[in-house]
């Protein structure tokens, strides 16, 4: 008497996974989990669940050709062999783990654009040099704390709704022309105000007032 055997798709998939021999295999990626740690691959028409190896830094994507290593218990993706899709590669550890890069000299070169995105960026260095033809800083709050700050520019422009400068001692050296254009100017000096010039002209359209206990004009 012959008994019919009915196998579901899950049973066939489990049998196919058991039939995958130990060793290296090439496979095609079908799907990738959200954190990039688990990948479904296809080998000779059979699908298998593989774990991304810790040394596979390029995160697999669907339709990628990958190299598998399987033992008796688990299937690992060793590396990505080929990517047919036009998408770029992402370097990351599986399972959203942290990554550190250390070396005597590390260079990151981008031909067109370099983008850094993070919730927080910490930069610790003894010497920082930024060379750019054009630079833009956009932020709600920008704080600079330094023992000494030096800015050198051929042309410098500052635009703000409110601009405040506070210093214990301020020295401004203008070699040629200093021009100020404002609607109202108020200067308050608690100590002594002294001005020296070879020639000075004060021109007002309406009133000129000198108020003090003693006014001397020589």
ChimeraX attribute file (.defattr): number of C-alpha atoms within 10 A of each C-alpha:
attribute: neighborCount
match mode: 1-to-1
recipient: residues
	/A:1	3
	/A:2	4
	/A:3	5
	/A:4	6
	/A:5	5
	/A:6	6
	/A:7	8
	/A:8	8
	/A:9	8
	/A:10	9
	/A:11	11
	/A:12	13
	/A:13	15
	/A:14	14
	/A:15	12
	/A:16	16
	/A:17	17
	/A:18	12
	/A:19	10
	/A:20	17
	/A:21	12
	/A:22	14
	/A:23	11
	/A:24	15
	/A:25	16
	/A:26	17
	/A:27	24
	/A:28	25
	/A:29	24
	/A:30	18
	/A:31	18
	/A:32	19
	/A:33	11
	/A:34	10
	/A:35	12
	/A:36	18
	/A:37	19
	/A:38	20
	/A:39	23
	/A:40	17
	/A:41	26
	/A:42	19
	/A:43	16
	/A:44	10
	/A:45	10
	/A:46	16
	/A:47	19
	/A:48	21
	/A:49	20
	/A:50	21
	/A:51	19
	/A:52	25
	/A:53	18
	/A:54	16
	/A:55	12
	/A:56	17
	/A:57	17
	/A:58	16
	/A:59	19
	/A:60	30
	/A:61	24
	/A:62	16
	/A:63	17
	/A:64	20
	/A:65	21
	/A:66	20
	/A:67	17
	/A:68	24
	/A:69	19
	/A:70	17
	/A:71	12
	/A:72	10
	/A:73	7
	/A:74	12
	/A:75	24
	/A:76	20
	/A:77	28
	/A:78	21
	/A:79	20
	/A:80	22
	/A:81	13
	/A:82	13
	/A:83	17
	/A:84	10
	/A:85	10
	/A:86	6
	/A:87	8
	/A:88	7
	/A:89	13
	/A:90	11
	/A:91	11
	/A:92	17
	/A:93	20
	/A:94	21
	/A:95	14
	/A:96	11
	/A:97	9
	/A:98	8
	/A:99	8
	/A:100	4
	/A:101	5
	/A:102	6
	/A:103	6
	/A:104	4
	/A:105	5
	/A:106	8
	/A:107	6
	/A:108	5
	/A:109	8
	/A:110	8
	/A:111	5
	/A:112	5
	/A:113	6
	/A:114	8
	/A:115	5
	/A:116	5
	/A:117	6
	/A:118	5
	/A:119	4
	/A:120	5
	/A:121	7
	/A:122	5
	/A:123	5
	/A:124	6
	/A:125	6
	/A:126	4
	/A:127	5
	/A:128	7
	/A:129	5
	/A:130	5
	/A:131	6
	/A:132	7
	/A:133	4
	/A:134	5
	/A:135	7
	/A:136	5
	/A:137	5
	/A:138	6
	/A:139	5
	/A:140	4
	/A:141	5
	/A:142	7
	/A:143	5
	/A:144	5
	/A:145	6
	/A:146	7
	/A:147	4
	/A:148	5
	/A:149	7
	/A:150	5
	/A:151	5
	/A:152	6
	/A:153	6
	/A:154	4
	/A:155	5
	/A:156	7
	/A:157	5
	/A:158	5
	/A:159	6
	/A:160	6
	/A:161	4
	/A:162	5
	/A:163	7
	/A:164	5
	/A:165	5
	/A:166	6
	/A:167	6
	/A:168	4
	/A:169	5
	/A:170	7
	/A:171	6
	/A:172	5
	/A:173	6
	/A:174	7
	/A:175	6
	/A:176	5
	/A:177	6
	/A:178	7
	/A:179	4
	/A:180	6
	/A:181	6
	/A:182	5
	/A:183	4
	/A:184	5
	/A:185	7
	/A:186	4
	/A:187	5
	/A:188	6
	/A:189	6
	/A:190	6
	/A:191	6
	/A:192	5
	/A:193	7
	/A:194	5
	/A:195	5
	/A:196	6
	/A:197	5
	/A:198	4
	/A:199	5
	/A:200	8
	/A:201	5
	/A:202	5
	/A:203	8
	/A:204	7
	/A:205	5
	/A:206	5
	/A:207	6
	/A:208	9
	/A:209	5
	/A:210	6
	/A:211	7
	/A:212	7
	/A:213	4
	/A:214	6
	/A:215	8
	/A:216	5
	/A:217	3
	/A:218	3
